[in-house]
Amino acid sequence: MPLTLSDGERPICEFIIGFVLQRSKNIGMAARRISLVNFKGGVGKTSITVNLAASLARELDQKVLVVDMDAQSNTSIWLMGVARWNNLNGMAEKSVWGLFHPESTGLKQCIEEEVLLNEHGVERIPKLDLIPSVYKLMDLEHEYQDDDATPYFAKFRMQLEILFDQYQYILFDCPPNVFRATKCALFCSEEVYVPANPDLLSVQSRREVVLGTTMCQNHKTYGTSITRVRPHDGGSASGDPI
């Protein structure tokens, strides 16, 4: 069920929420814009994004927008449910892909307001909105071409900027790479959080993320969130120390 936390996930999400709120002191109403990214998959990016967004909106009464930048669409499916997302997958212009669509009628059509519904179609968290992803977003990496001198990540930011003063938090769930979709998120973000497992691959991927985000201005990497603990691990599969 959406928003259910395991015993291992709960303290991690609580820590991240506390950290995020601590940094919110003396900040105005402009949205805090945070990307969650790591080259390595399976480190908890989606779980943290969804539960952080839900906790901020439900428990702390914050207006939150989640932007799903991953063509796998796990965040969107988690929040919308399979049936609603399947319907959306056939209408890519109403997803984050619509921001790059040549016939897009604007950002508003892409937002799923009060996205999380119960079995009766009633919103569960009124202040939680979503710009969902669909499989078509893969075309951004392989087929999309800029039609003028403005690069794709600048176009993305210019469209999203109109929302910066309408939300208190905008969270970007990124794919496990720093290709075009992730660069769009980073170009809009002020902060980057790097979820990681306590293993060699996750740590190495974190280093690459820090290097790969240097193309963006005005963002800071505040640290690594360890999302899983294996008490008996003493190193990597190859025997290298972690």
Summary of the structure (lengths in Angstrom):
residues: 242
radius of gyration: 17.5
end to end distance: 33.9
largest distance: 54.5
contacts: 756
relative contact order: 0.20
helix: 41%
strand: 14%
